[in-house]
Amino acid sequence: MQAQLSLAQLAARCGGEIVGNPNLLITGVASLASAQAGELSFFSGASVQQLAATTAGAVILAKDDPGADQVPATVAKWLVAGAPRTYFAHAIEQLYPPAAPAVSGVSPAANIHPQAEIAAEVAIDAGAVVAAGAQIGNGCTLHAGVIIGRDCKIAAGCVLYPRVVLYPRVVLGENCTLHAGVVIGADGFGYTDNSAGGIDKVRQLGSVRIGNEVEIGANSAIDCGTLDDTIIGDHVKIDNLVQIGHNVTIGENSIICGQTGIAGSCRIGKYCVLGGKVGIADHIEIGDGVRVAGASNVTHHVKAGETVSSILPAMPIRQWRRLIVNLRRQKTTK
């Protein structure tokens, strides 16, 4: 259920200074272009013309943003010391408190092995399966169709949405969120040529260990390790449709955007950001704080703190062909 708070109440809880009517009752949030009277928006590098034309009730801006002068006189300003988007996110948490859980208690239609260890305060929906030796911590929610494999360990406060699958021995830290269709611990893509000219599968013996406060988007997959475990650090955020190969390690507080593919045995540092559709070749090491532009193809190690890109923006096909020809000529003349 949505709450209604005054600007002064929001600022008291989130921080910042109100210029304008502090008693303005905030009834919702919206973008600058669509916000109406009583709604809260934020400005962070968008069009100044759009800011000047907004009909929002209030706008969050950085204190030193020169665009603040363009805010209409009828719009209250909430001036903040940090990133306006961060304060906007905090305001949303205050205005839209979480709804009551859709799942409560343990459904009699759930399939729970008698040798599984289930904490007292859990919610397990109909059709969920929990195998022998699995441990489910307090405050966990398993939605319909979730499958927890043998000897998995799920710490307190985790939420697994419908059709999440954990293969055997996967470990989840506290307060993780796995969205619908996530698969953790499937076999890594491990094969080798045999003497008869065919292909033999290399048995995958590791599993996956995921830290605390990790969120994984819908239909993403993280493969188990070949010998050692695949490891995802604390506070990592993974978007939808991401593929993470066997033996990969991702450092804490990194962000992996949608449709990215990380091949086996890569090492991704802390506080990294990988844009959408990034491809990383196997055995690549990426240092702490690296930022990789979307659609880049990473085939070499990247030092800590670097920002890299290998993309070309879309252009008319004839212009692209001339560019490629020129690049080839430069390569052959060196």
Secondary structure, DSSP 4 states (H G I P E B T S, - for coil): ----EEHHHHHHHH--EEES-TTPEE-EE--TTT--TTEEEE-SSS-HHHHHH---SEEEEETT-GGGGGS-TTSEEEEESS-HHHHHHHHHHHHSPPPPPS--SB-TTSEE-TTSEE-SS-EE-TT-EE-TT-EE-TT-EE-TT-EE-TT-EE-TT-EE-TT-EE-TT-EE-TT-EE-TT-EEEEPP--EEE-TTSSEEEPP----EEE-TT-EE-TT-EEEPPSSSPEEE-TT-EE-TT-EE-TT-EE-TT-EE-TT-EE-TT-EE-TT-EE-TT-EE-TT-EE-TT-EE-TT-EE-S-B-TT-EE--------HHHHHHHHHHHHHHHHH-
